[in-house]
Amino acid sequence: MGELTDVNLFQMFILVRRRRPLPLFFCSLFACVAITWPLSGVVSLKTFVSETYGFSVRYPGDWYLDKQHYVFEIENFPPSRSVRATLPPDGAAIVIVVPARLKLNPRTLSEFIAMHNPRAEVIGKQPLTLNRREGALSIVEVRTRCCLEPPYEEWINWYFEIEGHFFAASLGHRERSPDEKQLIETLKQVVLSLRLDKSSQGKNSP
C-alpha cells in the first residue's frame, strides 16, 4: 500500500463517494490509530489566504469563516447561533494563529507553546506526526479546558513549525463531544492543506 500524502488524503476526503466509512490513520510517536470518516457526499472546498502572515489553508465549504479576531477561524455553525462567544452544544471552531498576531516573538516552538494561552487548564499533552507531501510534520498536541464554570469547552491545540514559521491550530468543542473524532479529522485536513506564501513569508514576524 502506497504512502498517503496530504494531496490524495484530501482527494479521498472530498471527492470520493463511498457507502462505508473510509479508514484514515492518525499517528503519534507511539502508535497509529485508524480513524473513520463517513464520506456520505461531496463537500466543496474553500481557500483562505492570509497576505499579512503569508500562508493559505483549505477548509470545508459548509463551515463558516470568521476573520474578526484571529488570523483564521472557521465554525461549523452560522454566526446567528453564537451566544456570548461560547460554542453551542453541537458547535465547534478551528482557529489558526501565528506568534506575530499575538504580538509574541518566541525563539523556539517550546517558547511559543508556553506563551500561547498560559492560563489555560492543561488536561493532556502528547507528540503527534502527520505525513505531508513535503515530509513528516511534527506536532505537539496540548489539550486544555475552558472555562471557569459549565458549559465547559475542550480545546485541542496543535503546535508545529513549517520552514521556521510557528503555528498554533486549535479545535474547540463542548466537553465530551461525541463528534470529536470527526472534528479532529477536519482539523487534520486543514493543517495538511496549510501552505506558505513565498512572496510574503517575511510578514509572519512581529
Contacts in CASP RR format, 6 or more apart in sequence:
PFRMAT RR
TARGET T0000
AUTHOR 0000-0000-0000
METHOD contacts of the structure
MODEL  1
MGELTDVNLFQMFILVRRRRPLPLFFCSLFACVAITWPLSGVVSLKTFVS
ETYGFSVRYPGDWYLDKQHYVFEIENFPPSRSVRATLPPDGAAIVIVVPA
RLKLNPRTLSEFIAMHNPRAEVIGKQPLTLNRREGALSIVEVRTRCCLEP
PYEEWINWYFEIEGHFFAASLGHRERSPDEKQLIETLKQVVLSLRLDKSS
QGKNSP
3 131 0 8 1.000
4 24 0 8 1.000
4 25 0 8 1.000
4 131 0 8 1.000
5 131 0 8 1.000
5 132 0 8 1.000
5 133 0 8 1.000
6 130 0 8 1.000
6 131 0 8 1.000
6 132 0 8 1.000
6 133 0 8 1.000
6 192 0 8 1.000
6 193 0 8 1.000
7 133 0 8 1.000
9 24 0 8 1.000
9 189 0 8 1.000
9 192 0 8 1.000
10 45 0 8 1.000
10 58 0 8 1.000
10 189 0 8 1.000
10 192 0 8 1.000
10 193 0 8 1.000
12 22 0 8 1.000
12 24 0 8 1.000
12 39 0 8 1.000
13 22 0 8 1.000
13 37 0 8 1.000
13 39 0 8 1.000
13 185 0 8 1.000
13 189 0 8 1.000
14 42 0 8 1.000
14 43 0 8 1.000
14 44 0 8 1.000
14 45 0 8 1.000
15 42 0 8 1.000
16 22 0 8 1.000
16 39 0 8 1.000
17 39 0 8 1.000
17 40 0 8 1.000
17 41 0 8 1.000
17 42 0 8 1.000
18 39 0 8 1.000
21 36 0 8 1.000
21 37 0 8 1.000
21 38 0 8 1.000
21 39 0 8 1.000
22 36 0 8 1.000
22 37 0 8 1.000
22 39 0 8 1.000
23 34 0 8 1.000
23 35 0 8 1.000
23 36 0 8 1.000
24 34 0 8 1.000
24 35 0 8 1.000
24 36 0 8 1.000
24 37 0 8 1.000
24 185 0 8 1.000
24 188 0 8 1.000
25 32 0 8 1.000
25 33 0 8 1.000
25 34 0 8 1.000
25 35 0 8 1.000
26 32 0 8 1.000
26 33 0 8 1.000
26 34 0 8 1.000
26 35 0 8 1.000
26 128 0 8 1.000
26 184 0 8 1.000
26 185 0 8 1.000
26 188 0 8 1.000
27 33 0 8 1.000
27 128 0 8 1.000
27 129 0 8 1.000
27 130 0 8 1.000
27 131 0 8 1.000
28 126 0 8 1.000
28 127 0 8 1.000
28 128 0 8 1.000
28 129 0 8 1.000
29 127 0 8 1.000
29 128 0 8 1.000
29 129 0 8 1.000
35 181 0 8 1.000
35 184 0 8 1.000
35 185 0 8 1.000
36 181 0 8 1.000
37 182 0 8 1.000
37 185 0 8 1.000
38 182 0 8 1.000
43 60 0 8 1.000
43 61 0 8 1.000
43 62 0 8 1.000
44 60 0 8 1.000
44 61 0 8 1.000
44 62 0 8 1.000
45 58 0 8 1.000
45 59 0 8 1.000
45 60 0 8 1.000
45 61 0 8 1.000
46 58 0 8 1.000
46 59 0 8 1.000
46 60 0 8 1.000
46 61 0 8 1.000
46 65 0 8 1.000
47 56 0 8 1.000
47 57 0 8 1.000
47 58 0 8 1.000
47 59 0 8 1.000
48 56 0 8 1.000
48 57 0 8 1.000
48 58 0 8 1.000
48 59 0 8 1.000
48 65 0 8 1.000
48 72 0 8 1.000
49 55 0 8 1.000
49 56 0 8 1.000
49 197 0 8 1.000
50 56 0 8 1.000
50 71 0 8 1.000
50 72 0 8 1.000
50 197 0 8 1.000
51 197 0 8 1.000
51 200 0 8 1.000
51 203 0 8 1.000
52 71 0 8 1.000
52 200 0 8 1.000
52 203 0 8 1.000
53 71 0 8 1.000
53 98 0 8 1.000
53 100 0 8 1.000
53 101 0 8 1.000
53 200 0 8 1.000
53 203 0 8 1.000
53 204 0 8 1.000
54 196 0 8 1.000
54 197 0 8 1.000
54 200 0 8 1.000
54 201 0 8 1.000
54 202 0 8 1.000
54 203 0 8 1.000
54 204 0 8 1.000
55 98 0 8 1.000
55 165 0 8 1.000
55 167 0 8 1.000
55 194 0 8 1.000
55 195 0 8 1.000
55 196 0 8 1.000
55 197 0 8 1.000
55 204 0 8 1.000
56 193 0 8 1.000
56 194 0 8 1.000
56 195 0 8 1.000
56 197 0 8 1.000
57 72 0 8 1.000
57 96 0 8 1.000
57 190 0 8 1.000
57 191 0 8 1.000
57 193 0 8 1.000
57 194 0 8 1.000
57 195 0 8 1.000
58 189 0 8 1.000
58 190 0 8 1.000
58 193 0 8 1.000
59 65 0 8 1.000
59 74 0 8 1.000
59 94 0 8 1.000
59 186 0 8 1.000
59 190 0 8 1.000
59 193 0 8 1.000
60 74 0 8 1.000
60 186 0 8 1.000
60 189 0 8 1.000
62 76 0 8 1.000
63 74 0 8 1.000
63 75 0 8 1.000
63 76 0 8 1.000
63 94 0 8 1.000
63 186 0 8 1.000
64 74 0 8 1.000
64 75 0 8 1.000
64 76 0 8 1.000
64 77 0 8 1.000
64 78 0 8 1.000
64 79 0 8 1.000
65 73 0 8 1.000
65 74 0 8 1.000
66 73 0 8 1.000
66 74 0 8 1.000
66 75 0 8 1.000
66 79 0 8 1.000
67 73 0 8 1.000
70 95 0 8 1.000
70 96 0 8 1.000
70 97 0 8 1.000
70 101 0 8 1.000
71 96 0 8 1.000
71 97 0 8 1.000
71 98 0 8 1.000
71 101 0 8 1.000
72 94 0 8 1.000
72 95 0 8 1.000
72 96 0 8 1.000
72 97 0 8 1.000
73 93 0 8 1.000
73 94 0 8 1.000
73 95 0 8 1.000
73 96 0 8 1.000
74 93 0 8 1.000
74 94 0 8 1.000
74 190 0 8 1.000
75 82 0 8 1.000
75 91 0 8 1.000
75 92 0 8 1.000
75 93 0 8 1.000
75 94 0 8 1.000
76 91 0 8 1.000
76 92 0 8 1.000
76 93 0 8 1.000
76 183 0 8 1.000
77 87 0 8 1.000
77 88 0 8 1.000
77 90 0 8 1.000
77 91 0 8 1.000
77 92 0 8 1.000
81 88 0 8 1.000
81 91 0 8 1.000
82 88 0 8 1.000
86 147 0 8 1.000
86 151 0 8 1.000
86 153 0 8 1.000
87 93 0 8 1.000
87 153 0 8 1.000
87 172 0 8 1.000
87 173 0 8 1.000
87 174 0 8 1.000
89 151 0 8 1.000
89 174 0 8 1.000
90 174 0 8 1.000
90 177 0 8 1.000
90 179 0 8 1.000
91 173 0 8 1.000
91 174 0 8 1.000
92 171 0 8 1.000
92 172 0 8 1.000
92 173 0 8 1.000
92 177 0 8 1.000
92 179 0 8 1.000
92 183 0 8 1.000
93 171 0 8 1.000
93 172 0 8 1.000
93 173 0 8 1.000
94 169 0 8 1.000
94 170 0 8 1.000
94 171 0 8 1.000
94 172 0 8 1.000
94 186 0 8 1.000
94 187 0 8 1.000
94 190 0 8 1.000
95 168 0 8 1.000
95 169 0 8 1.000
95 170 0 8 1.000
95 172 0 8 1.000
96 167 0 8 1.000
96 168 0 8 1.000
96 169 0 8 1.000
96 170 0 8 1.000
96 190 0 8 1.000
96 194 0 8 1.000
97 116 0 8 1.000
97 167 0 8 1.000
97 168 0 8 1.000
97 170 0 8 1.000
98 165 0 8 1.000
98 166 0 8 1.000
98 167 0 8 1.000
98 168 0 8 1.000
98 204 0 8 1.000
99 105 0 8 1.000
99 106 0 8 1.000
99 112 0 8 1.000
99 115 0 8 1.000
99 166 0 8 1.000
99 205 0 8 1.000
99 206 0 8 1.000
100 203 0 8 1.000
100 204 0 8 1.000
100 205 0 8 1.000
100 206 0 8 1.000
102 115 0 8 1.000
102 116 0 8 1.000
103 206 0 8 1.000
104 112 0 8 1.000
104 115 0 8 1.000
104 116 0 8 1.000
104 206 0 8 1.000
105 205 0 8 1.000
105 206 0 8 1.000
106 112 0 8 1.000
106 115 0 8 1.000
106 166 0 8 1.000
109 140 0 8 1.000
109 159 0 8 1.000
109 160 0 8 1.000
109 161 0 8 1.000
109 166 0 8 1.000
112 159 0 8 1.000
112 166 0 8 1.000
112 168 0 8 1.000
113 140 0 8 1.000
113 142 0 8 1.000
113 159 0 8 1.000
116 157 0 8 1.000
116 159 0 8 1.000
116 168 0 8 1.000
117 144 0 8 1.000
117 157 0 8 1.000
120 144 0 8 1.000
120 145 0 8 1.000
120 146 0 8 1.000
120 155 0 8 1.000
121 144 0 8 1.000
121 145 0 8 1.000
121 146 0 8 1.000
122 142 0 8 1.000
122 143 0 8 1.000
122 144 0 8 1.000
123 143 0 8 1.000
123 144 0 8 1.000
123 145 0 8 1.000
123 154 0 8 1.000
124 141 0 8 1.000
124 142 0 8 1.000
124 143 0 8 1.000
125 140 0 8 1.000
125 141 0 8 1.000
125 142 0 8 1.000
125 143 0 8 1.000
126 140 0 8 1.000
126 141 0 8 1.000
127 138 0 8 1.000
127 139 0 8 1.000
127 140 0 8 1.000
127 141 0 8 1.000
128 138 0 8 1.000
128 139 0 8 1.000
128 140 0 8 1.000
128 141 0 8 1.000
128 158 0 8 1.000
129 136 0 8 1.000
129 137 0 8 1.000
129 138 0 8 1.000
129 139 0 8 1.000
130 136 0 8 1.000
130 137 0 8 1.000
130 139 0 8 1.000
130 188 0 8 1.000
130 191 0 8 1.000
130 192 0 8 1.000
131 137 0 8 1.000
132 192 0 8 1.000
137 160 0 8 1.000
137 162 0 8 1.000
137 191 0 8 1.000
138 160 0 8 1.000
138 161 0 8 1.000
139 158 0 8 1.000
139 159 0 8 1.000
139 160 0 8 1.000
139 191 0 8 1.000
140 158 0 8 1.000
140 159 0 8 1.000
140 160 0 8 1.000
141 156 0 8 1.000
141 157 0 8 1.000
141 158 0 8 1.000
141 159 0 8 1.000
142 157 0 8 1.000
142 159 0 8 1.000
143 154 0 8 1.000
143 155 0 8 1.000
143 156 0 8 1.000
143 157 0 8 1.000
144 154 0 8 1.000
144 155 0 8 1.000
144 157 0 8 1.000
145 152 0 8 1.000
145 153 0 8 1.000
145 154 0 8 1.000
145 155 0 8 1.000
145 175 0 8 1.000
146 152 0 8 1.000
146 153 0 8 1.000
146 154 0 8 1.000
146 155 0 8 1.000
147 153 0 8 1.000
151 174 0 8 1.000
151 175 0 8 1.000
152 174 0 8 1.000
152 175 0 8 1.000
153 172 0 8 1.000
153 173 0 8 1.000
153 174 0 8 1.000
153 175 0 8 1.000
154 172 0 8 1.000
154 173 0 8 1.000
154 174 0 8 1.000
154 175 0 8 1.000
154 176 0 8 1.000
154 177 0 8 1.000
155 170 0 8 1.000
155 171 0 8 1.000
155 172 0 8 1.000
156 170 0 8 1.000
156 171 0 8 1.000
156 172 0 8 1.000
156 184 0 8 1.000
156 187 0 8 1.000
157 168 0 8 1.000
157 169 0 8 1.000
157 170 0 8 1.000
158 168 0 8 1.000
158 169 0 8 1.000
158 170 0 8 1.000
158 187 0 8 1.000
158 191 0 8 1.000
159 166 0 8 1.000
159 167 0 8 1.000
159 168 0 8 1.000
160 166 0 8 1.000
160 167 0 8 1.000
160 169 0 8 1.000
160 191 0 8 1.000
161 167 0 8 1.000
162 194 0 8 1.000
162 196 0 8 1.000
163 196 0 8 1.000
163 201 0 8 1.000
165 196 0 8 1.000
165 201 0 8 1.000
165 204 0 8 1.000
167 194 0 8 1.000
169 187 0 8 1.000
169 190 0 8 1.000
169 191 0 8 1.000
169 194 0 8 1.000
171 183 0 8 1.000
171 184 0 8 1.000
171 186 0 8 1.000
171 187 0 8 1.000
172 183 0 8 1.000
173 179 0 8 1.000
173 180 0 8 1.000
173 183 0 8 1.000
177 183 0 8 1.000
END
